[in-house]
Every structure is written in structure tokens, then in C-alpha cells.
Amino acid sequence: MANKVTKDMIIGDILDMCPQCAPVLMEMGMHCLGCPSARGESLADACMVHGVDASEIENKINEIIAAN
């Protein structure tokens, strides 16, 4: 597993490397993680669309990665 996720990474790539991060994305409003647009956009773009702070989500995901 990669050591760190960045905001410019694609949601699909993040989920492929860290499936246990899905609940964080769902909490921010991404309920359709399997749809093409959700899996093809960057974390920053998804956060912008859903009105959440990309840095906050990035940090949450990286905390999960660091714990595993």
C-alpha cells in the first residue's frame, strides 16, 4: 500500500489501494463510489463538488493508511 494519498489522486486509485477508505468518502456524500465519474475524478475535484475540505479528507484517508 502506498504511504500517502494526495488530493490530486484519482478516487478509483485511492479505493483500489485502500478499500477501507470508502466510508470516509461516503461520509462526505460520495454514495456512488462505483460510478464512472466518481472513480475517475480526483479527490480534490470530488471534495469541491461535495462542498468539503479536501485537506481534511486527505488527512482522514492518510490516517487510515498509516494505521494499516
Secondary structure, DSSP 4 states (H G I P E B T S, - for coil): --S---TTSBHHHHHHH-GGGHHHHHHTT---TTSHHHHHSBHHHHHHHHT--HHHHHHHHHHHHHH-
